[in-house]
Amino acid sequence: MHAFAPLAYAAMPAFAGIAVPVLIVAIVWEIVLKGFGLWHAARCSQKWWFVAMLIFNTLGILPIVYLIWFRTDARTPAHESSAAA
């Protein structure tokens, strides 16, 4: 078993030291954006967006798309927001 120990170190890429911090940042980014998107979808009663964001992990891309283009303002009634457009 000791004869193969150097092979384990040779297989590790040089960027492995930066992989853990990048992974932590990606996880935090996903949790924050997903939480914000899910919160807005639930408040606006948009169940399909809620389910899509809950199921698919897209590194924050789906919540960003929802929050920028498809989010409705929860303070404005639905009939006023559609009449204004």
Contacts in CASP RR format, 6 or more apart in sequence:
PFRMAT RR
TARGET T0000
AUTHOR 0000-0000-0000
METHOD contacts of the structure
MODEL  1
MHAFAPLAYAAMPAFAGIAVPVLIVAIVWEIVLKGFGLWHAARCSQKWWF
VAMLIFNTLGILPIVYLIWFRTDARTPAHESSAAA
26 59 0 8 1.000
29 59 0 8 1.000
29 60 0 8 1.000
30 57 0 8 1.000
30 59 0 8 1.000
30 60 0 8 1.000
33 60 0 8 1.000
33 63 0 8 1.000
33 64 0 8 1.000
33 67 0 8 1.000
34 53 0 8 1.000
34 54 0 8 1.000
34 57 0 8 1.000
34 60 0 8 1.000
34 63 0 8 1.000
35 63 0 8 1.000
36 63 0 8 1.000
36 67 0 8 1.000
37 49 0 8 1.000
37 53 0 8 1.000
37 63 0 8 1.000
37 66 0 8 1.000
37 67 0 8 1.000
37 71 0 8 1.000
38 50 0 8 1.000
38 53 0 8 1.000
38 54 0 8 1.000
38 63 0 8 1.000
40 66 0 8 1.000
40 67 0 8 1.000
40 71 0 8 1.000
40 74 0 8 1.000
41 47 0 8 1.000
41 49 0 8 1.000
41 50 0 8 1.000
41 53 0 8 1.000
41 66 0 8 1.000
41 71 0 8 1.000
42 50 0 8 1.000
43 74 0 8 1.000
44 71 0 8 1.000
44 72 0 8 1.000
44 74 0 8 1.000
46 70 0 8 1.000
46 72 0 8 1.000
49 66 0 8 1.000
49 70 0 8 1.000
52 62 0 8 1.000
53 62 0 8 1.000
53 63 0 8 1.000
53 66 0 8 1.000
56 62 0 8 1.000
72 78 0 8 1.000
72 81 0 8 1.000
73 81 0 8 1.000
END
